[in-house]
Amino acid sequence: MSRQSADPTPDPTPFVELIVKNERALTRYIRSLLPRIDDAEEVWQATAIELWEKFDQYDPTRDFLPWAQRFAYFEVLKFRRDAARDRMVFSDEALQAIADTHSASQSKLEARSRALQGCLKKLTAADLQLLRSRYESETTIGSIAEKLQTTAKALYRRLDRIRERLAQCVHHHAALAEE
């Protein structure tokens, strides 16, 4: 029985709480299976709809994330079938191997993500703003360089140094977390 045929106005609170709590992990899972961000967002939306429609089948005594990831996996397969004309499509076996690898490394990915968040907080405001300008917007390096009154080459070097510091910081914190 689907949500739509049950009570016409089900309480969405439990579903919303679980989706909000697990959104990042589920999005990371989908991103690990699809090479393009736009495709992953499309699959995320389809997955969320499917999860809502099947939420009455969810067993609240079990962990939500693996249940939701199974739906996401099938939505990825559906998406891939629809996009089969595209040259960049993984085989079903490769996709399963990626999904298995992602599941096996979930805790390490979460630890690295937490480490990255901590390392980002250690950056100067200017470095953090530069990263945001570069990666959270569609602004070109040339535009950013012009705004900062520097050259694109100098900006690339600065970004390389910031990324290197972040990589070292994340590596350090991830190593400490494994001890």
C-alpha positions in Angstrom: 0.0 0.0 0.0 1.5 3.3 -1.0 1.4 6.6 1.0 -1.0 8.1 -1.5 -3.7 5.4 -1.0 -3.3 5.4 2.8 -4.4 8.3 5.0 -4.8 11.3 2.7 -2.7 13.5 4.9 0.0 11.4 6.6 2.3 13.0 9.1 5.5 13.8 7.2 7.5 14.5 10.3 9.2 11.1 10.8 10.1 11.0 7.1 11.4 14.6 7.0 13.5 14.0 10.1 15.1 10.9 8.6 15.7 12.5 5.2 17.3 15.6 6.8 19.5 13.5 9.0 20.7 11.2 6.2 20.6 13.6 3.2 24.4 14.2 3.0 25.3 10.5 3.4 22.7 9.5 0.8 23.8 12.3 -1.6 27.5 11.1 -1.2 26.4 7.6 -2.0 24.6 8.6 -5.2 27.5 10.8 -6.2 29.9 7.9 -5.8 27.8 6.0 -8.4 27.3 8.8 -11.0 30.1 10.9 -12.5 28.1 14.0 -13.1 26.6 16.2 -10.4 23.5 17.1 -12.4 22.8 13.4 -12.9 23.2 12.7 -9.2 20.8 15.6 -8.3 18.2 14.1 -10.6 18.6 10.7 -9.1 18.5 12.2 -5.6 15.1 13.8 -6.4 13.7 10.6 -7.8 15.0 8.7 -4.8 13.4 11.1 -2.4 10.1 10.7 -4.1 10.4 6.9 -4.1 11.3 6.9 -0.4 8.3 9.0 0.4 6.0 6.8 -1.6 7.4 3.6 0.1 7.9 5.1 3.5 5.0 3.1 4.9 7.1 0.0 4.2 10.1 1.3 6.3 10.8 -0.7 9.5 11.7 2.0 12.1 13.6 -0.6 14.1 16.2 -0.8 11.4 18.7 1.8 10.2 17.2 4.2 7.6 20.4 4.8 5.6 21.0 1.3 4.2 17.2 1.1 3.4 17.4 4.4 1.5 20.6 3.5 -0.2 19.0 0.4 -1.7 16.3 2.7 -3.3 19.0 5.1 -4.5 20.9 2.2 -6.0 17.9 1.1 -8.0 17.2 4.7 -9.1 20.8 4.9 -10.3 20.2 1.7 -12.3 17.0 3.2 -13.8 18.8 6.4 -14.6 21.6 4.5 -16.3 19.2 2.5 -18.4 17.5 5.7 -19.6 21.0 7.2 -20.4 22.4 4.0 -22.1 23.1 6.0 -25.2 25.7 8.0 -23.3 29.3 6.7 -23.9 30.2 7.1 -20.2 28.1 4.4 -18.6 29.5 1.8 -16.1 28.7 -1.8 -16.5 26.3 -3.3 -13.8 29.3 -5.2 -12.4 31.4 -2.0 -12.1 28.5 -0.1 -10.5 28.0 -2.9 -8.0 31.7 -2.9 -7.2 31.6 0.9 -6.6 28.5 0.6 -4.4 30.2 -2.2 -2.4 33.4 -0.1 -2.0 31.4 2.9 -1.0 29.5 0.9 1.7 32.7 -0.6 3.0 34.4 2.8 3.2 31.5 4.8 4.6 33.0 5.3 8.0 36.3 6.5 6.6 34.5 8.9 4.2 32.5 10.3 7.1 35.6 10.7 9.2 37.4 12.5 6.3 34.3 14.7 5.8 34.3 15.7 9.4 38.1 16.3 9.3 37.6 18.5 6.2 34.9 20.6 7.9 37.3 21.1 10.9 40.2 22.0 8.5 38.1 24.5 6.6 37.4 26.3 9.9 41.2 26.7 10.3 41.5 28.7 7.1 41.7 32.4 7.0 38.6 34.2 6.0 40.3 35.3 2.8 41.3 31.7 1.9 37.9 30.4 2.7 36.2 33.1 0.6 38.5 32.3 -2.3 37.6 28.6 -2.1 33.9 29.4 -2.0 34.3 31.8 -5.0 36.0 29.1 -7.0 34.0 26.0 -6.1 30.6 27.2 -4.9 29.8 29.6 -7.8 30.3 29.6 -11.5 32.7 32.5 -11.3 35.8 32.1 -13.5 39.3 32.2 -12.2 39.9 35.3 -14.5 36.9 37.1 -12.9 38.1 36.3 -9.4 41.7 37.3 -10.2 40.4 40.6 -11.6 38.4 41.3 -8.5 41.4 40.5 -6.3 43.7 42.5 -8.5 46.0 39.6 -9.2 46.8 37.3 -12.1 45.1 34.0 -12.8 48.4 32.2 -12.5 49.0 33.7 -9.0 45.5 32.7 -8.1 46.0 29.1 -9.3 49.2 28.9 -7.2 47.4 30.2 -4.1 44.5 27.7 -4.6 47.1 24.9 -5.0 48.7 25.9 -1.7 45.3 26.1 0.1 44.3 22.6 -1.3 47.7 21.2 -0.2 47.2 22.6 3.3 43.7 21.2 3.5 44.9 17.8 2.2 47.6 17.6 4.8 45.2 18.7 7.6 42.6 16.1 6.6 45.3 13.4 6.3 46.6 14.3 9.8 43.1 14.3 11.4 42.0 11.2 9.6 45.2 9.4 10.8 44.5 10.5 14.4 40.9 9.3 14.1 42.1 5.8 13.1 44.4 5.5 16.1 
